[in-house]
Amino acid sequence: MTSWGLLYSWFKKSFPEQNYHLGHELQNLEQSESSVTSYFKGGTHDSADLLIGADGFRSGVRAILLPQIQPRYAGYVAWRGVVPEADLPEDILKVFASHFSFFQMPDSHILCHLIPSETGNTQTGQRRLNWVWYWNMSEKEFVPLLTDAEGIRRAYAIPPGALHPEQEHKQRTIAESVLPPAFKALMSATKEPFVQAIMDLACPRLVFDRTILAGDASFVIRPHTASSTSKGIANTFALSRELVKRHTLSESLENWQISELDRGRSLMSYGQGLGDRSQGR
């Protein structure tokens, strides 16, 4: 097991720092037969042979190309938390150490596994326990849950430290009545739980002349598959293989689109099946 943050830091270091241009919000793009130009807030723009929209779940590139494609709520949320290994007693650590632990209850399940520290340390005593609890919730209940401690309505998630106290207290009370002792202790030790809505999203196409969609910008896969990051990497390797072949750019991108639409659809269907069975949906 590892953490998304650690993978991100490794990938970030592998690309020269001068090639990152942070704080530029995409506003529009234009394409011609020979190039694609991106326009950013503040008046800057840049042109390239190919634009890869790998800008995540709330993709700005996708919003321009496919504004009608919006995330769809799957009917349940993921309560989450991270606990430093040192914050738990030895008897609780023995339950979770060297295991990928699950507890199944009617129409719900919770899981836990160890991940590295924030700095990537994997030594015993320095790691963290990452837990995820999937909980069914109607859209009516969904609205107050995603209203944070400041009264601001969030779109899809509440980050650590921003949960409304009433919502946090409600879920902690539920935990006391349905979770086994080890998971109760784990949740009690969690200082700042957070929550995200489980969403589905699938793009009908990925190639738009010289602009493409990849990673979470193209398909939002439910987390049960643990494949969102690996799918993004697979999208990239597949693109690299196609671009080195002796095809025109349009032929390479069309071949890539065929394989990656199939990959995305297969993973999405698999994740939906896992989630719906576990949640009794």
C-alpha positions, 0 to 999 in steps of 0.5 A: 500500500502507498499514498497518493501524496507520495506518488505525486511527489515522486512524479513531480520531482521527475519533471524539471521544476521550470516546466511547471506553471502553477496558478494559471486557470484555463479559460478557453482553447482554440485548435487549428490543423497544426496546433492547439492554443490554451488561454489562461485567466490573466491574459496569458496563452501558450500553443503546442502540438497536443493538449492533454487534459489530465486535470482531474475530476473537476476538469476545466478542459472537459468543461470546455469540450463536454459541458453536458457531461457532469458527475452523477451521485452514486447514492453513498459517501465515503467517510475517511480519516488518517491516524498516525500509527503512534496515536493508537494503542498496541492492541489496536495496531495488532488488528490492522498491521500487515493486513488490508482489513474490512468489516462488512455490515448491512448495506455498508462496509469499512476498510483500513490499511497502512500507508507511509508517513507524510514524508514517505517513511515506512518504518514501524511507528512512523506510518499512518492508518488510512480508513474509508467507511462507505455509507448510504445517503439520500440526496436529501441528506447529502445537502446538509452533509456537504455544508461545511462548518462555515455554512458554505455548501461544497460541491463534492467533498468536505476536507479535513477540519471543515466538517460541520460539528453536527454532521461529524457528531452524528456519524461518530454516534452511528459508529458507536452503534455499528462498528466493531471495537478496533474500528471504533478505536480507530475512528475515535483517534481520528482528529479530523475526519472528512467526507467525499461523495461517490460519483460516476462520470464517463466521457463518450469520447476522449479525442477532440482534434489536438486535445485529449482527456485522460485520467480522472478527467475522462472517467471517474472510477469508484474507489473500490477498484483502487485503480484511479491512479493506475488508470491515469498512468496506463492512459499515459503509457498507452499514449506514449506507445501510439505516438512513437508509431509511424502514424499521423497524429490523428491516427495515433490518437484514434487508436489510443481512444479506442483502447482507453475508452474500453479501459475506462468503461471496463473499470467503471463497470467493475467499480459500480458492481463492487460498490453496489453489491457492498452497499446493497444497492 
